[in-house]
Amino acid sequence: SKRDLITKANQPRAVRSKPRSFMLATAGGAGIMRRVGRDRYPIEIVYWLKRGVRIKPAFGFKAKTSSTIGARFGINFVASLSDAMGHKG
């Protein structure tokens, strides 16, 4: 339906520059489509994003973030709270 179409302003420049390409969002995901030929149909799916896909963690961001928060959050929180309350220290 018209509600499922992504507006031109919200489309990536690469899609906007192609005259026969458009983006579509549905309950199952979102994708980039392209019309093949001059008619409305057939339509070719160029790229499709599925909803609810699990991505394996990479680069150790979660472990590094957790350890940094564990080491620094309490110290920073106490200092910020003390500063906000007008205490020196």
PyMOL Python script that loads the backbone (N, CA, C, O; Angstrom):
from pymol import cmd

cmd.read_pdbstr("""\
ATOM      1  N   SER A   1       0.842  -1.185   0.000  1.00  0.00           N
ATOM      2  CA  SER A   1       0.000   0.000   0.000  1.00  0.00           C
ATOM      3  C   SER A   1       0.882   1.241   0.000  1.00  0.00           C
ATOM      4  O   SER A   1       2.102   1.144   0.129  1.00  0.00           O
ATOM      5  N   LYS A   2       0.262   2.396  -0.144  1.00  0.00           N
ATOM      6  CA  LYS A   2       1.033   3.645  -0.153  1.00  0.00           C
ATOM      7  C   LYS A   2       1.715   3.890   1.173  1.00  0.00           C
ATOM      8  O   LYS A   2       2.774   4.516   1.208  1.00  0.00           O
ATOM      9  N   ARG A   3       1.145   3.421   2.255  1.00  0.00           N
ATOM     10  CA  ARG A   3       1.747   3.612   3.574  1.00  0.00           C
ATOM     11  C   ARG A   3       3.060   2.834   3.697  1.00  0.00           C
ATOM     12  O   ARG A   3       3.959   3.259   4.423  1.00  0.00           O
ATOM     13  N   ASP A   4       3.181   1.712   3.004  1.00  0.00           N
ATOM     14  CA  ASP A   4       4.383   0.884   3.075  1.00  0.00           C
ATOM     15  C   ASP A   4       5.556   1.453   2.279  1.00  0.00           C
ATOM     16  O   ASP A   4       6.702   1.073   2.518  1.00  0.00           O
ATOM     17  N   LEU A   5       5.287   2.350   1.342  1.00  0.00           N
ATOM     18  CA  LEU A   5       6.364   2.917   0.534  1.00  0.00           C
ATOM     19  C   LEU A   5       7.171   3.911   1.358  1.00  0.00           C
ATOM     20  O   LEU A   5       6.610   4.686   2.133  1.00  0.00           O
ATOM     21  N   ILE A   6       8.468   3.886   1.191  1.00  0.00           N
ATOM     22  CA  ILE A   6       9.363   4.815   1.873  1.00  0.00           C
ATOM     23  C   ILE A   6       9.468   6.062   0.999  1.00  0.00           C
ATOM     24  O   ILE A   6       9.735   5.960  -0.198  1.00  0.00           O
ATOM     25  N   THR A   7       9.261   7.232   1.589  1.00  0.00           N
ATOM     26  CA  THR A   7       9.250   8.464   0.815  1.00  0.00           C
ATOM     27  C   THR A   7      10.610   8.725   0.162  1.00  0.00           C
ATOM     28  O   THR A   7      11.632   8.195   0.598  1.00  0.00           O
ATOM     29  N   LYS A   8      10.605   9.539  -0.876  1.00  0.00           N
ATOM     30  CA  LYS A   8      11.842   9.875  -1.583  1.00  0.00           C
ATOM     31  C   LYS A   8      12.868  10.499  -0.638  1.00  0.00           C
ATOM     32  O   LYS A   8      14.063  10.224  -0.749  1.00  0.00           O
ATOM     33  N   ALA A   9      12.406  11.338   0.291  1.00  0.00           N
ATOM     34  CA  ALA A   9      13.323  12.007   1.216  1.00  0.00           C
ATOM     35  C   ALA A   9      14.033  11.010   2.125  1.00  0.00           C
ATOM     36  O   ALA A   9      15.149  11.277   2.572  1.00  0.00           O
ATOM     37  N   ASN A  10      13.410   9.869   2.406  1.00  0.00           N
ATOM     38  CA  ASN A  10      13.991   8.867   3.296  1.00  0.00           C
ATOM     39  C   ASN A  10      14.743   7.765   2.556  1.00  0.00           C
ATOM     40  O   ASN A  10      15.229   6.825   3.185  1.00  0.00           O
ATOM     41  N   GLN A  11      14.844   7.862   1.256  1.00  0.00           N
ATOM     42  CA  GLN A  11      15.551   6.846   0.480  1.00  0.00           C
ATOM     43  C   GLN A  11      17.022   7.210   0.340  1.00  0.00           C
ATOM     44  O   GLN A  11      17.361   8.389   0.243  1.00  0.00           O
ATOM     45  N   PRO A  12      17.896   6.213   0.329  1.00  0.00           N
ATOM     46  CA  PRO A  12      19.319   6.485   0.094  1.00  0.00           C
ATOM     47  C   PRO A  12      19.524   7.113  -1.287  1.00  0.00           C
ATOM     48  O   PRO A  12      18.757   6.850  -2.213  1.00  0.00           O
ATOM     49  N   ARG A  13      20.541   7.928  -1.415  1.00  0.00           N
ATOM     50  CA  ARG A  13      20.830   8.622  -2.668  1.00  0.00           C
ATOM     51  C   ARG A  13      21.014   7.642  -3.828  1.00  0.00           C
ATOM     52  O   ARG A  13      20.610   7.929  -4.955  1.00  0.00           O
ATOM     53  N   ALA A  14      21.624   6.484  -3.550  1.00  0.00           N
ATOM     54  CA  ALA A  14      21.864   5.497  -4.612  1.00  0.00           C
ATOM     55  C   ALA A  14      20.555   4.995  -5.208  1.00  0.00           C
ATOM     56  O   ALA A  14      20.492   4.676  -6.396  1.00  0.00           O
ATOM     57  N   VAL A  15      19.512   4.925  -4.388  1.00  0.00           N
ATOM     58  CA  VAL A  15      18.212   4.466  -4.892  1.00  0.00           C
ATOM     59  C   VAL A  15      17.505   5.605  -5.616  1.00  0.00           C
ATOM     60  O   VAL A  15      16.916   5.397  -6.677  1.00  0.00           O
ATOM     61  N   ARG A  16      17.562   6.802  -5.052  1.00  0.00           N
ATOM     62  CA  ARG A  16      16.891   7.951  -5.670  1.00  0.00           C
ATOM     63  C   ARG A  16      17.441   8.250  -7.059  1.00  0.00           C
ATOM     64  O   ARG A  16      16.708   8.724  -7.927  1.00  0.00           O
ATOM     65  N   SER A  17      18.723   7.978  -7.274  1.00  0.00           N
ATOM     66  CA  SER A  17      19.339   8.308  -8.556  1.00  0.00           C
ATOM     67  C   SER A  17      18.953   7.323  -9.663  1.00  0.00           C
ATOM     68  O   SER A  17      19.144   7.622 -10.842  1.00  0.00           O
ATOM     69  N   LYS A  18      18.422   6.174  -9.308  1.00  0.00           N
ATOM     70  CA  LYS A  18      18.007   5.179 -10.299  1.00  0.00           C
ATOM     71  C   LYS A  18      16.519   5.366 -10.600  1.00  0.00           C
ATOM     72  O   LYS A  18      15.691   5.227  -9.700  1.00  0.00           O
ATOM     73  N   PRO A  19      16.167   5.676 -11.844  1.00  0.00           N
ATOM     74  CA  PRO A  19      14.768   6.000 -12.154  1.00  0.00           C
ATOM     75  C   PRO A  19      13.792   4.836 -11.990  1.00  0.00           C
ATOM     76  O   PRO A  19      12.612   5.076 -11.738  1.00  0.00           O
ATOM     77  N   ARG A  20      14.223   3.625 -12.117  1.00  0.00           N
ATOM     78  CA  ARG A  20      13.305   2.484 -12.046  1.00  0.00           C
ATOM     79  C   ARG A  20      13.413   1.737 -10.720  1.00  0.00           C
ATOM     80  O   ARG A  20      12.880   0.634 -10.601  1.00  0.00           O
ATOM     81  N   SER A  21      14.090   2.310  -9.717  1.00  0.00           N
ATOM     82  CA  SER A  21      14.275   1.664  -8.421  1.00  0.00           C
ATOM     83  C   SER A  21      13.427   2.355  -7.364  1.00  0.00           C
ATOM     84  O   SER A  21      13.144   3.549  -7.464  1.00  0.00           O
ATOM     85  N   PHE A  22      13.019   1.583  -6.336  1.00  0.00           N
ATOM     86  CA  PHE A  22      12.264   2.136  -5.228  1.00  0.00           C
ATOM     87  C   PHE A  22      12.473   1.259  -4.008  1.00  0.00           C
ATOM     88  O   PHE A  22      12.924   0.119  -4.115  1.00  0.00           O
ATOM     89  N   MET A  23      12.136   1.810  -2.836  1.00  0.00           N
ATOM     90  CA  MET A  23      12.253   1.059  -1.591  1.00  0.00           C
ATOM     91  C   MET A  23      10.861   0.698  -1.116  1.00  0.00           C
ATOM     92  O   MET A  23       9.905   1.440  -1.343  1.00  0.00           O
ATOM     93  N   LEU A  24      10.748  -0.454  -0.452  1.00  0.00           N
ATOM     94  CA  LEU A  24       9.464  -0.929   0.043  1.00  0.00           C
ATOM     95  C   LEU A  24       9.664  -1.520   1.423  1.00  0.00           C
ATOM     96  O   LEU A  24      10.598  -2.295   1.633  1.00  0.00           O
ATOM     97  N   ALA A  25       8.800  -1.168   2.373  1.00  0.00           N
ATOM     98  CA  ALA A  25       8.838  -1.736   3.720  1.00  0.00           C
ATOM     99  C   ALA A  25       7.562  -2.533   3.937  1.00  0.00           C
ATOM    100  O   ALA A  25       6.468  -2.052   3.642  1.00  0.00           O
ATOM    101  N   THR A  26       7.698  -3.751   4.452  1.00  0.00           N
ATOM    102  CA  THR A  26       6.548  -4.597   4.740  1.00  0.00           C
ATOM    103  C   THR A  26       6.697  -5.163   6.146  1.00  0.00           C
ATOM    104  O   THR A  26       7.690  -4.891   6.822  1.00  0.00           O
ATOM    105  N   ALA A  27       5.726  -5.942   6.588  1.00  0.00           N
ATOM    106  CA  ALA A  27       5.799  -6.566   7.906  1.00  0.00           C
ATOM    107  C   ALA A  27       6.967  -7.548   7.989  1.00  0.00           C
ATOM    108  O   ALA A  27       7.490  -7.793   9.076  1.00  0.00           O
ATOM    109  N   GLY A  28       7.376  -8.106   6.867  1.00  0.00           N
ATOM    110  CA  GLY A  28       8.459  -9.077   6.845  1.00  0.00           C
ATOM    111  C   GLY A  28       9.844  -8.478   6.699  1.00  0.00           C
ATOM    112  O   GLY A  28      10.840  -9.188   6.845  1.00  0.00           O
ATOM    113  N   GLY A  29       9.927  -7.198   6.417  1.00  0.00           N
ATOM    114  CA  GLY A  29      11.228  -6.563   6.252  1.00  0.00           C
ATOM    115  C   GLY A  29      11.135  -5.369   5.326  1.00  0.00           C
ATOM    116  O   GLY A  29      10.056  -4.814   5.118  1.00  0.00           O
ATOM    117  N   ALA A  30      12.260  -4.978   4.776  1.00  0.00           N
ATOM    118  CA  ALA A  30      12.309  -3.846   3.852  1.00  0.00           C
ATOM    119  C   ALA A  30      13.336  -4.156   2.776  1.00  0.00           C
ATOM    120  O   ALA A  30      14.269  -4.928   2.997  1.00  0.00           O
ATOM    121  N   GLY A  31      13.156  -3.547   1.609  1.00  0.00           N
ATOM    122  CA  GLY A  31      14.096  -3.838   0.550  1.00  0.00           C
ATOM    123  C   GLY A  31      14.125  -2.805  -0.546  1.00  0.00           C
ATOM    124  O   GLY A  31      13.309  -1.885  -0.595  1.00  0.00           O
ATOM    125  N   ILE A  32      15.078  -2.984  -1.414  1.00  0.00           N
ATOM    126  CA  ILE A  32      15.224  -2.150  -2.601  1.00  0.00           C
ATOM    127  C   ILE A  32      14.776  -2.996  -3.787  1.00  0.00           C
ATOM    128  O   ILE A  32      15.262  -4.109  -3.993  1.00  0.00           O
ATOM    129  N   MET A  33      13.845  -2.453  -4.560  1.00  0.00           N
ATOM    130  CA  MET A  33      13.289  -3.160  -5.709  1.00  0.00           C
ATOM    131  C   MET A  33      13.625  -2.381  -6.983  1.00  0.00           C
ATOM    132  O   MET A  33      13.914  -1.185  -6.943  1.00  0.00           O
ATOM    133  N   ARG A  34      13.580  -3.087  -8.103  1.00  0.00           N
ATOM    134  CA  ARG A  34      13.848  -2.438  -9.383  1.00  0.00           C
ATOM    135  C   ARG A  34      12.876  -3.002 -10.415  1.00  0.00           C
ATOM    136  O   ARG A  34      12.660  -4.212 -10.492  1.00  0.00           O
ATOM    137  N   ARG A  35      12.301  -2.109 -11.197  1.00  0.00           N
ATOM    138  CA  ARG A  35      11.413  -2.550 -12.276  1.00  0.00           C
ATOM    139  C   ARG A  35      12.272  -2.997 -13.454  1.00  0.00           C
ATOM    140  O   ARG A  35      13.232  -2.325 -13.831  1.00  0.00           O
ATOM    141  N   VAL A  36      11.916  -4.121 -14.016  1.00  0.00           N
ATOM    142  CA  VAL A  36      12.641  -4.669 -15.156  1.00  0.00           C
ATOM    143  C   VAL A  36      11.848  -4.332 -16.413  1.00  0.00           C
ATOM    144  O   VAL A  36      10.691  -4.731 -16.545  1.00  0.00           O
ATOM    145  N   GLY A  37      12.447  -3.621 -17.309  1.00  0.00           N
ATOM    146  CA  GLY A  37      11.755  -3.217 -18.535  1.00  0.00           C
ATOM    147  C   GLY A  37      10.972  -1.933 -18.331  1.00  0.00           C
ATOM    148  O   GLY A  37      11.166  -1.226 -17.342  1.00  0.00           O
ATOM    149  N   ARG A  38      10.082  -1.635 -19.275  1.00  0.00           N
ATOM    150  CA  ARG A  38       9.344  -0.378 -19.246  1.00  0.00           C
ATOM    151  C   ARG A  38       8.007  -0.492 -18.509  1.00  0.00           C
ATOM    152  O   ARG A  38       7.435   0.524 -18.115  1.00  0.00           O
ATOM    153  N   ASP A  39       7.514  -1.692 -18.321  1.00  0.00           N
ATOM    154  CA  ASP A  39       6.211  -1.882 -17.691  1.00  0.00           C
ATOM    155  C   ASP A  39       6.322  -1.870 -16.170  1.00  0.00           C
ATOM    156  O   ASP A  39       7.415  -1.868 -15.604  1.00  0.00           O
ATOM    157  N   ARG A  40       5.151  -1.861 -15.525  1.00  0.00           N
ATOM    158  CA  ARG A  40       5.110  -1.873 -14.057  1.00  0.00           C
ATOM    159  C   ARG A  40       5.685  -3.173 -13.503  1.00  0.00           C
ATOM    160  O   ARG A  40       6.361  -3.173 -12.475  1.00  0.00           O
ATOM    161  N   TYR A  41       5.415  -4.261 -14.180  1.00  0.00           N
ATOM    162  CA  TYR A  41       5.926  -5.574 -13.773  1.00  0.00           C
ATOM    163  C   TYR A  41       6.717  -6.150 -14.932  1.00  0.00           C
ATOM    164  O   TYR A  41       6.409  -5.804 -16.072  1.00  0.00           O
ATOM    165  N   PRO A  42       7.692  -6.985 -14.733  1.00  0.00           N
ATOM    166  CA  PRO A  42       8.129  -7.625 -13.493  1.00  0.00           C
ATOM    167  C   PRO A  42       9.002  -6.707 -12.633  1.00  0.00           C
ATOM    168  O   PRO A  42       9.581  -5.727 -13.102  1.00  0.00           O
ATOM    169  N   ILE A  43       9.064  -7.078 -11.347  1.00  0.00           N
ATOM    170  CA  ILE A  43       9.884  -6.368 -10.375  1.00  0.00           C
ATOM    171  C   ILE A  43      10.968  -7.316  -9.887  1.00  0.00           C
ATOM    172  O   ILE A  43      10.704  -8.488  -9.618  1.00  0.00           O
ATOM    173  N   GLU A  44      12.183  -6.806  -9.775  1.00  0.00           N
ATOM    174  CA  GLU A  44      13.310  -7.597  -9.299  1.00  0.00           C
ATOM    175  C   GLU A  44      13.713  -7.093  -7.904  1.00  0.00           C
ATOM    176  O   GLU A  44      13.828  -5.887  -7.686  1.00  0.00           O
ATOM    177  N   ILE A  45      13.925  -8.021  -6.968  1.00  0.00           N
ATOM    178  CA  ILE A  45      14.406  -7.646  -5.641  1.00  0.00           C
ATOM    179  C   ILE A  45      15.918  -7.516  -5.733  1.00  0.00           C
ATOM    180  O   ILE A  45      16.618  -8.481  -6.039  1.00  0.00           O
ATOM    181  N   VAL A  46      16.414  -6.314  -5.467  1.00  0.00           N
ATOM    182  CA  VAL A  46      17.844  -6.059  -5.540  1.00  0.00           C
ATOM    183  C   VAL A  46      18.492  -6.352  -4.187  1.00  0.00           C
ATOM    184  O   VAL A  46      19.562  -6.958  -4.117  1.00  0.00           O
ATOM    185  N   TYR A  47      17.827  -5.911  -3.112  1.00  0.00           N
ATOM    186  CA  TYR A  47      18.373  -6.079  -1.764  1.00  0.00           C
ATOM    187  C   TYR A  47      17.215  -6.188  -0.797  1.00  0.00           C
ATOM    188  O   TYR A  47      16.254  -5.428  -0.913  1.00  0.00           O
ATOM    189  N   TRP A  48      17.271  -7.119   0.165  1.00  0.00           N
ATOM    190  CA  TRP A  48      16.182  -7.308   1.110  1.00  0.00           C
ATOM    191  C   TRP A  48      16.721  -7.459   2.531  1.00  0.00           C
ATOM    192  O   TRP A  48      17.638  -8.246   2.767  1.00  0.00           O
ATOM    193  N   LEU A  49      16.160  -6.717   3.467  1.00  0.00           N
ATOM    194  CA  LEU A  49      16.511  -6.805   4.887  1.00  0.00           C
ATOM    195  C   LEU A  49      15.382  -7.510   5.621  1.00  0.00           C
ATOM    196  O   LEU A  49      14.233  -7.072   5.562  1.00  0.00           O
ATOM    197  N   LYS A  50      15.700  -8.597   6.313  1.00  0.00           N
ATOM    198  CA  LYS A  50      14.696  -9.327   7.077  1.00  0.00           C
ATOM    199  C   LYS A  50      14.626  -8.778   8.487  1.00  0.00           C
ATOM    200  O   LYS A  50      15.634  -8.332   9.035  1.00  0.00           O
ATOM    201  N   ARG A  51      13.441  -8.809   9.077  1.00  0.00           N
ATOM    202  CA  ARG A  51      13.279  -8.386  10.464  1.00  0.00           C
ATOM    203  C   ARG A  51      13.674  -9.535  11.388  1.00  0.00           C
ATOM    204  O   ARG A  51      13.461 -10.703  11.066  1.00  0.00           O
ATOM    205  N   GLY A  52      14.244  -9.196  12.523  1.00  0.00           N
ATOM    206  CA  GLY A  52      14.528 -10.199  13.553  1.00  0.00           C
ATOM    207  C   GLY A  52      15.720 -11.086  13.274  1.00  0.00           C
ATOM    208  O   GLY A  52      15.803 -12.185  13.823  1.00  0.00           O
ATOM    209  N   VAL A  53      16.633 -10.657  12.451  1.00  0.00           N
ATOM    210  CA  VAL A  53      17.821 -11.456  12.156  1.00  0.00           C
ATOM    211  C   VAL A  53      18.833 -11.282  13.283  1.00  0.00           C
ATOM    212  O   VAL A  53      19.091 -10.161  13.722  1.00  0.00           O
ATOM    213  N   ARG A  54      19.401 -12.377  13.746  1.00  0.00           N
ATOM    214  CA  ARG A  54      20.425 -12.320  14.792  1.00  0.00           C
ATOM    215  C   ARG A  54      21.797 -12.164  14.139  1.00  0.00           C
ATOM    216  O   ARG A  54      22.132 -12.854  13.177  1.00  0.00           O
ATOM    217  N   ILE A  55      22.571 -11.243  14.690  1.00  0.00           N
ATOM    218  CA  ILE A  55      23.919 -11.015  14.184  1.00  0.00           C
ATOM    219  C   ILE A  55      24.896 -11.368  15.293  1.00  0.00           C
ATOM    220  O   ILE A  55      24.768 -10.878  16.416  1.00  0.00           O
ATOM    221  N   LYS A  56      25.863 -12.210  14.987  1.00  0.00           N
ATOM    222  CA  LYS A  56      26.841 -12.622  15.983  1.00  0.00           C
ATOM    223  C   LYS A  56      27.719 -11.442  16.382  1.00  0.00           C
ATOM    224  O   LYS A  56      28.123 -10.650  15.530  1.00  0.00           O
ATOM    225  N   PRO A  57      28.018 -11.320  17.684  1.00  0.00           N
ATOM    226  CA  PRO A  57      28.899 -10.229  18.116  1.00  0.00           C
ATOM    227  C   PRO A  57      30.288 -10.362  17.489  1.00  0.00           C
ATOM    228  O   PRO A  57      30.805 -11.463  17.303  1.00  0.00           O
ATOM    229  N   ALA A  58      30.868  -9.218  17.173  1.00  0.00           N
ATOM    230  CA  ALA A  58      32.207  -9.206  16.597  1.00  0.00           C
ATOM    231  C   ALA A  58      33.019  -8.093  17.241  1.00  0.00           C
ATOM    232  O   ALA A  58      32.458  -7.139  17.781  1.00  0.00           O
ATOM    233  N   PHE A  59      34.302  -8.212  17.186  1.00  0.00           N
ATOM    234  CA  PHE A  59      35.246  -7.192  17.633  1.00  0.00           C
ATOM    235  C   PHE A  59      35.313  -7.011  19.143  1.00  0.00           C
ATOM    236  O   PHE A  59      36.080  -6.165  19.601  1.00  0.00           O
ATOM    237  N   GLY A  60      34.562  -7.748  19.934  1.00  0.00           N
ATOM    238  CA  GLY A  60      34.648  -7.665  21.385  1.00  0.00           C
ATOM    239  C   GLY A  60      34.095  -6.396  21.996  1.00  0.00           C
ATOM    240  O   GLY A  60      34.481  -6.041  23.110  1.00  0.00           O
ATOM    241  N   PHE A  61      33.195  -5.692  21.301  1.00  0.00           N
ATOM    242  CA  PHE A  61      32.640  -4.457  21.831  1.00  0.00           C
ATOM    243  C   PHE A  61      31.884  -4.671  23.135  1.00  0.00           C
ATOM    244  O   PHE A  61      32.012  -3.876  24.065  1.00  0.00           O
ATOM    245  N   LYS A  62      31.101  -5.738  23.208  1.00  0.00           N
ATOM    246  CA  LYS A  62      30.281  -5.975  24.397  1.00  0.00           C
ATOM    247  C   LYS A  62      31.160  -6.205  25.620  1.00  0.00           C
ATOM    248  O   LYS A  62      30.904  -5.620  26.673  1.00  0.00           O
ATOM    249  N   ALA A  63      32.177  -7.032  25.510  1.00  0.00           N
ATOM    250  CA  ALA A  63      33.058  -7.327  26.645  1.00  0.00           C
ATOM    251  C   ALA A  63      33.831  -6.077  27.066  1.00  0.00           C
ATOM    252  O   ALA A  63      33.952  -5.796  28.258  1.00  0.00           O
ATOM    253  N   LYS A  64      34.347  -5.336  26.104  1.00  0.00           N
ATOM    254  CA  LYS A  64      35.119  -4.129  26.401  1.00  0.00           C
ATOM    255  C   LYS A  64      34.239  -3.072  27.069  1.00  0.00           C
ATOM    256  O   LYS A  64      34.649  -2.441  28.043  1.00  0.00           O
ATOM    257  N   THR A  65      33.037  -2.885  26.544  1.00  0.00           N
ATOM    258  CA  THR A  65      32.109  -1.909  27.113  1.00  0.00           C
ATOM    259  C   THR A  65      31.714  -2.297  28.528  1.00  0.00           C
ATOM    260  O   THR A  65      31.703  -1.454  29.426  1.00  0.00           O
ATOM    261  N   SER A  66      31.392  -3.560  28.730  1.00  0.00           N
ATOM    262  CA  SER A  66      31.003  -4.028  30.064  1.00  0.00           C
ATOM    263  C   SER A  66      32.122  -3.835  31.076  1.00  0.00           C
ATOM    264  O   SER A  66      31.868  -3.406  32.202  1.00  0.00           O
ATOM    265  N   SER A  67      33.352  -4.144  30.695  1.00  0.00           N
ATOM    266  CA  SER A  67      34.460  -3.992  31.634  1.00  0.00           C
ATOM    267  C   SER A  67      34.736  -2.517  31.932  1.00  0.00           C
ATOM    268  O   SER A  67      35.047  -2.163  33.070  1.00  0.00           O
ATOM    269  N   THR A  68      34.625  -1.661  30.922  1.00  0.00           N
ATOM    270  CA  THR A  68      34.848  -0.227  31.127  1.00  0.00           C
ATOM    271  C   THR A  68      33.767   0.365  32.026  1.00  0.00           C
ATOM    272  O   THR A  68      34.070   1.139  32.934  1.00  0.00           O
ATOM    273  N   ILE A  69      32.519   0.009  31.779  1.00  0.00           N
ATOM    274  CA  ILE A  69      31.422   0.501  32.619  1.00  0.00           C
ATOM    275  C   ILE A  69      31.591   0.005  34.047  1.00  0.00           C
ATOM    276  O   ILE A  69      31.406   0.765  34.997  1.00  0.00           O
ATOM    277  N   GLY A  70      31.940  -1.261  34.200  1.00  0.00           N
ATOM    278  CA  GLY A  70      32.141  -1.818  35.537  1.00  0.00           C
ATOM    279  C   GLY A  70      33.245  -1.109  36.302  1.00  0.00           C
ATOM    280  O   GLY A  70      33.142  -0.933  37.516  1.00  0.00           O
ATOM    281  N   ALA A  71      34.287  -0.704  35.616  1.00  0.00           N
ATOM    282  CA  ALA A  71      35.426  -0.068  36.271  1.00  0.00           C
ATOM    283  C   ALA A  71      35.206   1.424  36.519  1.00  0.00           C
ATOM    284  O   ALA A  71      35.696   1.954  37.516  1.00  0.00           O
ATOM    285  N   ARG A  72      34.481   2.115  35.635  1.00  0.00           N
ATOM    286  CA  ARG A  72      34.418   3.578  35.700  1.00  0.00           C
ATOM    287  C   ARG A  72      33.068   4.173  36.086  1.00  0.00           C
ATOM    288  O   ARG A  72      33.020   5.304  36.569  1.00  0.00           O
ATOM    289  N   PHE A  73      31.970   3.444  35.887  1.00  0.00           N
ATOM    290  CA  PHE A  73      30.651   4.049  36.087  1.00  0.00           C
ATOM    291  C   PHE A  73      30.452   4.565  37.507  1.00  0.00           C
ATOM    292  O   PHE A  73      30.046   5.711  37.701  1.00  0.00           O
ATOM    293  N   GLY A  74      30.732   3.733  38.489  1.00  0.00           N
ATOM    294  CA  GLY A  74      30.526   4.125  39.883  1.00  0.00           C
ATOM    295  C   GLY A  74      31.314   5.368  40.255  1.00  0.00           C
ATOM    296  O   GLY A  74      30.780   6.277  40.890  1.00  0.00           O
ATOM    297  N   ILE A  75      32.574   5.415  39.867  1.00  0.00           N
ATOM    298  CA  ILE A  75      33.443   6.550  40.168  1.00  0.00           C
ATOM    299  C   ILE A  75      32.907   7.820  39.503  1.00  0.00           C
ATOM    300  O   ILE A  75      32.806   8.866  40.144  1.00  0.00           O
ATOM    301  N   ASN A  76      32.566   7.723  38.227  1.00  0.00           N
ATOM    302  CA  ASN A  76      32.058   8.885  37.494  1.00  0.00           C
ATOM    303  C   ASN A  76      30.704   9.337  38.025  1.00  0.00           C
ATOM    304  O   ASN A  76      30.440  10.536  38.107  1.00  0.00           O
ATOM    305  N   PHE A  77      29.848   8.392  38.384  1.00  0.00           N
ATOM    306  CA  PHE A  77      28.523   8.731  38.896  1.00  0.00           C
ATOM    307  C   PHE A  77      28.630   9.498  40.212  1.00  0.00           C
ATOM    308  O   PHE A  77      27.976  10.526  40.389  1.00  0.00           O
ATOM    309  N   VAL A  78      29.449   9.004  41.129  1.00  0.00           N
ATOM    310  CA  VAL A  78      29.618   9.665  42.424  1.00  0.00           C
ATOM    311  C   VAL A  78      30.182  11.068  42.229  1.00  0.00           C
ATOM    312  O   VAL A  78      29.710  12.014  42.859  1.00  0.00           O
ATOM    313  N   ALA A  79      31.182  11.215  41.366  1.00  0.00           N
ATOM    314  CA  ALA A  79      31.782  12.531  41.112  1.00  0.00           C
ATOM    315  C   ALA A  79      30.765  13.482  40.488  1.00  0.00           C
ATOM    316  O   ALA A  79      30.702  14.649  40.876  1.00  0.00           O
ATOM    317  N   SER A  80      29.973  13.011  39.536  1.00  0.00           N
ATOM    318  CA  SER A  80      28.970  13.852  38.887  1.00  0.00           C
ATOM    319  C   SER A  80      27.852  14.242  39.846  1.00  0.00           C
ATOM    320  O   SER A  80      27.397  15.386  39.841  1.00  0.00           O
ATOM    321  N   LEU A  81      27.412  13.302  40.661  1.00  0.00           N
ATOM    322  CA  LEU A  81      26.362  13.588  41.638  1.00  0.00           C
ATOM    323  C   LEU A  81      26.854  14.605  42.661  1.00  0.00           C
ATOM    324  O   LEU A  81      26.126  15.526  43.031  1.00  0.00           O
ATOM    325  N   SER A  82      28.074  14.437  43.109  1.00  0.00           N
ATOM    326  CA  SER A  82      28.663  15.367  44.069  1.00  0.00           C
ATOM    327  C   SER A  82      28.770  16.765  43.465  1.00  0.00           C
ATOM    328  O   SER A  82      28.477  17.761  44.126  1.00  0.00           O
ATOM    329  N   ASP A  83      29.191  16.828  42.204  1.00  0.00           N
ATOM    330  CA  ASP A  83      29.307  18.111  41.515  1.00  0.00           C
ATOM    331  C   ASP A  83      27.933  18.751  41.340  1.00  0.00           C
ATOM    332  O   ASP A  83      27.788  19.959  41.528  1.00  0.00           O
ATOM    333  N   ALA A  84      26.936  17.966  40.987  1.00  0.00           N
ATOM    334  CA  ALA A  84      25.580  18.479  40.784  1.00  0.00           C
ATOM    335  C   ALA A  84      24.989  19.016  42.097  1.00  0.00           C
ATOM    336  O   ALA A  84      24.211  19.970  42.090  1.00  0.00           O
ATOM    337  N   MET A  85      25.357  18.410  43.190  1.00  0.00           N
ATOM    338  CA  MET A  85      24.836  18.839  44.489  1.00  0.00           C
ATOM    339  C   MET A  85      25.652  20.001  45.052  1.00  0.00           C
ATOM    340  O   MET A  85      25.310  20.528  46.111  1.00  0.00           O
ATOM    341  N   GLY A  86      26.725  20.414  44.368  1.00  0.00           N
ATOM    342  CA  GLY A  86      27.519  21.552  44.778  1.00  0.00           C
ATOM    343  C   GLY A  86      28.593  21.231  45.776  1.00  0.00           C
ATOM    344  O   GLY A  86      29.143  22.142  46.394  1.00  0.00           O
ATOM    345  N   HIS A  87      28.916  19.962  45.959  1.00  0.00           N
ATOM    346  CA  HIS A  87      29.972  19.567  46.886  1.00  0.00           C
ATOM    347  C   HIS A  87      31.301  19.554  46.156  1.00  0.00           C
ATOM    348  O   HIS A  87      31.366  19.198  44.979  1.00  0.00           O
ATOM    349  N   LYS A  88      32.317  19.927  46.822  1.00  0.00           N
ATOM    350  CA  LYS A  88      33.675  19.833  46.264  1.00  0.00           C
ATOM    351  C   LYS A  88      34.242  18.474  46.628  1.00  0.00           C
ATOM    352  O   LYS A  88      33.978  17.945  47.708  1.00  0.00           O
ATOM    353  N   GLY A  89      35.017  17.922  45.724  1.00  0.00           N
ATOM    354  CA  GLY A  89      35.645  16.670  46.128  1.00  0.00           C
ATOM    355  C   GLY A  89      35.700  15.761  45.022  1.00  0.00           C
ATOM    356  O   GLY A  89      36.197  14.644  45.164  1.00  0.00           O
TER     357      GLY A  89
END
""", "prot")
cmd.dss("prot")
cmd.show_as("cartoon", "prot")
cmd.util.cbc("prot")
cmd.orient("prot")
